[in-house]
Amino acid sequence: MPQSTQPVHIEPFSRAVFLASSGTPDQFPPEGVPEVAFLGRSNVGKSSAINALTGRRRLAFSSKTPGRTQTVNFYDLGGTARLVDLPGYGYARVPVAVRAGWDRLVGGYLSERRSLAGIVILMDARHPVTPQDERLLDWLRPLRVERLVLLTKSDKLSRAARSAALRTACGKLAASANEAMLFSSSDGAGVEEARDCVIRWLRSAGGSRK
């Protein structure tokens, strides 16, 4: 198989380190550098995506029990930007009161964080754009930030099924102005493209703050 001729844009991701884990908005790190948030259903692969984008195997950790993570986790990119792992949504076994707390935590971050430069929305390629995903997209629509949808675990589908999943997602996302791409932290599909997209957001946001 011929090697890709595209440059591997790993900076500033190679400098990523864990910064903070916040269970309430008052625990969020002070604002300043641009941030890109990762959001998706429980067990969709957010932590694996962050690890793949940063080229690290154990930077972000995920619980073996879906719906267990109840904090907003911040990762610093060499002092120039941050990645933010938001709690997953949509896990039915989580008590209603706990889900309500997550809604306040995540909603507070997304609606009030002035440093937010973009949102990466993760969906399982095998079940793209569920009703819960659609409700999330409706809620996000008024936010004036960049959005990218990653269809995770695409390696688990055949080539034909991957193409069909992407067509389905693009059709449903057209009205929301969201870009979508296939993604797999296992075989690397979409990793470089997603990384380049996030870097463009961060550079644009950084420039607007000068």
N, C-alpha and C positions, 0 to 999 in steps of 0.2 A: 504494500500500500504506500503510495507516495506521501511524503511528509508535507504538512501544510506550509505554505509560504507566508501566511499571515503572521504578523508580529504578535508575540505573547505579551499582552499588557497586564503585568502582574502588580506593578506599583500603583497605588500605595498599599495594595492588599497584602503584600508579603510582610508588611510591618504590623499586621493586625495583632492586637492583644486584648484580652478581656479587660473591661473598664469598670463596669458596675452592674449589679442586679437589683432592680427596684420593684418593690411590691406596692408602692403608692406613688402618686405624682410628685409629692414633696421630696421623694428620694431620687428623682431624676437628676443626672449630672447637669451642671450649669450649661446653658446654651452658648453657642459660639460657632463652632465649625459646622458645615452642612452634614446632615444625617440622611441615610437611606434606610427605610424601615421594611422589614420582611413580615408578611402577613398571610395566613392561610389556615385551612382547617387543621385540626389536630392530626398529627401523624402524617402530614402531607410531605414532609421532608425539608422543613425550613432550616434546621440545624445542619443537615447534610449539604444543602445548597450553600450556606455560608461557608462551610468548610471547603467546599469545592472551589468557590470563588476566591478564597484567600489562599488556596493551595496548602491548607493545613488539615491534618487528619482529625485532630481532637481539640480544636479551638472552641467550637460550640457543641454542647452536649444536649441530647434529647432524652427524655424519660422513656423507659420501656412501656410505661402505662400512658396511653393517649389521654390528653387532657390534664396531666399532672402539673405541667409547668404553669405557674401562676405569677410570673414576674416578667418585667421588661428588661432584657439583657442588652447592654451596650458594649460594643467592641470599637476600640480606638484604632484608627489607621494612621499611625505615625504623627498624631497631633494635627492632621490636616482635614480629617473627616471621620465619620463614625458609621458603623452598621448597627442597626437596632433590630433585635429579634423579639417580636411581639407574641404574646400568648396565643396559642391556637384556639379556634372557635369551632362550634358545631359538634362537640362530643356529647352524645345524649346522656351518658351516665353521670355527668357532672351535676351536682345539686344546683337547683335554680338560683339560690342565693349566691353561690360561687360564680356562676355564669354572669349574674348581674354585676358582681364585683369586677370581673374581667372586662365587661362592657364599659364600665366607668373608667377603668385603668387605660384600656386601649383607646376608647373614645376620647378621653382626656388628652392622651398623647397626640393622636392624629389631628384633633381639632385645634389644639392650643400650642403645639410645638412649632415655633417660628423657624427653627433650624431645619425643619423637614424639607428635603430637596426632592424626594421621590419615594414611591412605594412599589416594592416588588411583591406582587400577589401570586401565591403559589397554589396551583390546582393539580390534582391527580390526573394525569393524561388519560387514565382509564375511565374517569368519571368527571369530565370537564364541565365547568359552569353549572354546578348544582343549584337548586333553589336558594340555598344559604349563600352560595357565592354571588348569586344575582342580587340578593338583598344587600350584601356587603358592597358590591359595585354601585348600587343605587345610593348607598350612604356616602360613598367616597366621591361621587360625581361632582359635588360642589367644591371640593378641595382643589385649589389651584397648584397642584404639584404633578410632576411626571408620574406615569404609571406603566408598569411592565408586567405582563402575565407570563409566568413560567409554568409549562405543563410538565410536571415532574414525573419521574419514574417511567419515562418514555421508552427505556430499554426493555421494559416488560411487555411491550407491544410489538407486533409484526410491523414491517415497513408499511403495508397497506393500512393497518389500523392506526399507525402514527399519523399518516397523511389525513385519514378521516377525522381523527381527533382534532388535528390542527384546523381543518376546514370548519368543523363544528364550532370550535372555540372562536375562531375569527369571525364567523357569521354572527354569533351571539354577542360578541364584544364590540362589533362595529359601531354601535350607537354610543358606546361608552368611551370611545377614543382611546382604547387600550391596545397596545401592541402585544402580540402573543408569540411565543416560540417554544419549541420542544426543548426539554431539558432533562438531563440525567446526571446525577452525581456519580453514578457507577461507571458509565462509559464515556463521560465527558461531553456528551451532546449538548450544545448550546452554552457551555460554560464560558468560553472565550467571548462569544457574542453578548451574553448577559453582562459579563465583566466590562466590556467596552461600553455598553449602554450606561451602566452605573457610573463609570468614569466620566462620561460626557456630562451626566447630570451634576456630578460633584464639581467638575471644572466650571460649568456654567454658574452653579450656585456660588462657588468661591469667587468667581469674577464679579458677580453682582454685589458681593459684600465688600469689595475693595473701594 
